Amino acid sequence: MPFKQIDTILSWAKPINALVFLDIQVGHSTVKAEVATLEKYLSLPNVHLGIDPEFSMKTGARPGSKIGTYDAADINYCSQYLIDLIKKNNLPPKVFVVHRFTQKMVTNYQNIKLHPEIQMVMHMDGWGEPDLKIGTYRHFIQKEPVQFTGFKIFYKNDIKKAPHRLM
């Protein structure tokens, strides 16, 4: 998304005091490189961060050809980056969302460091009917909790297959 589009979203959010999440999908880059490009936005009190390991291709594979991964070190880097911005700009706590729908998407989860300045949300990010989402949540999110957990709802893709019921 170009910065101009982010600016437009922020202009929509401002009059209704909405939270804005900027989500990073790094491909062949790294979270270290990509999060830095968003500093001017993440320095705003209503802008929060999401990272999606699905397309983090540390092996050099083509994004989308297999499921990528982040390690606890990647997640801790982002947390510390946010903490530094919070302290520098006297901001309220930030929400930091990590998307996940397989176990290998996040490695060494037990090494993820929690901080009072960050509200870490590890959520079930896969498509599907409610039973599938709940099962995936139990296997990959609930078994490896970090701080807060949840589900991502895909308004179109979650109802593609029967029973056509949104969670």
C-alpha positions as CSV (number, residue, x, y, z in Angstrom):
1,M,0.0,0.0,0.0
2,P,1.5,3.4,-0.9
3,F,1.9,6.0,1.8
4,K,-0.8,8.1,0.1
5,Q,-3.3,5.3,0.7
6,I,-2.3,5.1,4.3
7,D,-2.7,8.8,4.6
8,T,-6.2,8.5,3.2
9,I,-7.1,5.8,5.7
10,L,-5.8,7.9,8.6
11,S,-7.9,10.8,7.4
12,W,-11.0,8.5,7.6
13,A,-10.0,7.3,11.0
14,K,-9.4,10.7,12.6
15,P,-13.0,12.1,12.8
16,I,-14.3,8.9,14.4
17,N,-11.3,8.3,16.7
18,A,-10.7,4.9,15.1
19,L,-7.7,2.6,15.6
20,V,-5.6,1.9,12.5
21,F,-3.5,-1.3,12.0
22,L,-0.7,-1.4,9.6
23,D,0.1,-4.9,8.7
24,I,3.5,-6.0,7.4
25,Q,3.9,-8.8,4.9
26,V,7.7,-8.8,4.2
27,G,8.1,-11.3,1.3
28,H,11.9,-11.5,0.8
29,S,12.6,-8.5,3.1
30,T,12.7,-8.5,6.9
31,V,10.6,-7.0,9.6
32,K,13.6,-4.9,10.6
33,A,13.6,-3.3,7.2
34,E,9.9,-2.9,6.8
35,V,8.8,-1.7,10.2
36,A,11.3,1.2,9.9
37,T,9.5,2.5,6.8
38,L,6.3,2.9,8.9
39,E,7.9,4.9,11.7
40,K,6.0,8.2,11.0
41,Y,2.7,6.3,11.2
42,L,3.6,4.1,14.2
43,S,4.5,7.3,16.0
44,L,0.8,8.3,16.0
45,P,-1.2,7.2,19.1
46,N,-4.0,5.5,17.1
47,V,-1.8,3.5,14.7
48,H,-0.9,-0.1,15.7
49,L,1.1,-2.9,14.1
50,G,0.4,-6.3,12.7
51,I,2.9,-8.8,11.2
52,D,2.0,-11.7,9.0
53,P,4.5,-14.6,8.9
54,E,2.6,-16.2,6.0
55,F,4.7,-14.4,3.4
56,S,8.0,-14.1,5.2
57,M,10.2,-16.1,2.9
58,K,13.4,-16.5,4.8
59,T,14.4,-19.4,2.5
60,G,14.1,-17.2,-0.7
61,A,11.0,-19.2,-1.9
62,R,8.4,-17.3,-3.9
63,P,5.8,-15.7,-1.5
64,G,2.6,-17.7,-1.6
65,S,4.4,-20.9,-2.7
66,K,4.7,-22.1,0.9
67,I,3.9,-20.7,4.3
68,G,6.5,-18.5,5.8
69,T,7.7,-18.0,9.4
70,Y,8.7,-15.5,12.0
71,D,10.8,-16.4,15.0
72,A,10.4,-15.0,18.5
73,A,13.5,-12.8,17.7
74,D,11.5,-11.1,14.8
75,I,8.6,-10.5,17.1
76,N,10.8,-9.2,19.9
77,Y,12.5,-6.9,17.5
78,C,9.1,-5.4,16.6
79,S,8.0,-5.1,20.2
80,Q,11.2,-3.3,21.1
81,Y,10.8,-1.0,18.1
82,L,7.3,-0.1,19.2
83,I,8.5,0.4,22.8
84,D,11.2,2.8,21.6
85,L,8.6,4.8,19.7
86,I,6.2,4.8,22.6
87,K,8.8,6.2,25.0
88,K,10.2,8.7,22.5
89,N,6.8,10.1,21.6
90,N,5.0,9.6,25.0
91,L,2.4,7.4,23.4
92,P,-0.2,5.1,25.0
93,P,0.3,1.3,24.8
94,K,0.3,-0.2,21.3
95,V,-1.6,-3.3,20.1
96,F,0.8,-5.7,18.3
97,V,-1.0,-8.4,16.3
98,V,0.8,-11.6,15.0
99,H,-1.2,-13.6,12.5
100,R,-1.0,-17.4,12.7
101,F,-2.7,-20.5,11.4
102,T,0.0,-23.2,11.6
103,Q,2.5,-24.1,14.3
104,K,5.6,-23.5,12.2
105,M,4.5,-19.9,11.3
106,V,5.9,-18.8,14.7
107,T,9.0,-20.5,16.1
108,N,10.3,-20.3,19.6
109,Y,7.1,-18.7,20.9
110,Q,8.2,-19.3,24.5
111,N,11.0,-16.7,23.9
112,I,8.6,-13.9,23.1
113,K,9.0,-11.2,25.6
114,L,6.0,-9.3,27.0
115,H,6.1,-5.6,27.9
116,P,3.6,-3.4,29.6
117,E,3.8,-0.9,26.7
118,I,2.7,-3.6,24.2
119,Q,-0.6,-5.6,24.1
120,M,0.4,-8.7,22.1
121,V,-2.3,-10.5,20.2
122,M,-1.6,-13.9,18.6
123,H,-4.7,-14.8,16.6
124,M,-6.0,-17.5,14.4
125,D,-5.7,-16.1,10.9
126,G,-7.1,-18.9,8.7
127,W,-10.1,-19.1,6.5
128,G,-13.0,-21.5,7.1
129,E,-16.1,-22.5,8.8
130,P,-16.5,-22.0,12.6
131,D,-15.5,-25.6,13.5
132,L,-12.4,-25.5,11.5
133,K,-11.4,-22.1,12.9
134,I,-12.0,-23.4,16.5
135,G,-10.0,-26.5,15.9
136,T,-7.1,-24.6,14.4
137,Y,-7.2,-22.1,17.3
138,R,-7.0,-25.0,19.8
139,H,-4.1,-26.6,18.0
140,F,-1.9,-23.6,17.2
141,I,-3.0,-20.6,19.3
142,Q,-4.4,-22.0,22.6
143,K,-1.5,-24.5,23.1
144,E,1.1,-21.7,22.6
145,P,-0.4,-18.7,24.2
146,V,1.6,-15.5,24.4
147,Q,-0.7,-12.8,26.0
148,F,-4.0,-12.2,24.2
149,T,-5.5,-14.4,21.6
150,G,-8.4,-14.2,19.1
151,F,-9.8,-15.0,15.7
152,K,-9.6,-13.2,12.4
153,I,-12.9,-13.1,10.6
154,F,-12.9,-13.1,6.7
155,Y,-16.4,-11.9,5.8
156,K,-16.3,-13.5,2.3
157,N,-13.8,-16.4,2.5
158,D,-15.1,-17.9,5.8
159,I,-18.5,-18.5,4.2
160,K,-17.3,-20.0,0.8
161,K,-18.0,-23.6,2.0
162,A,-21.0,-25.1,3.8
163,P,-22.4,-24.4,6.4
164,H,-22.1,-20.8,5.1
165,R,-22.1,-19.5,8.6
166,L,-19.8,-16.7,9.8
167,M,-18.3,-17.3,13.2
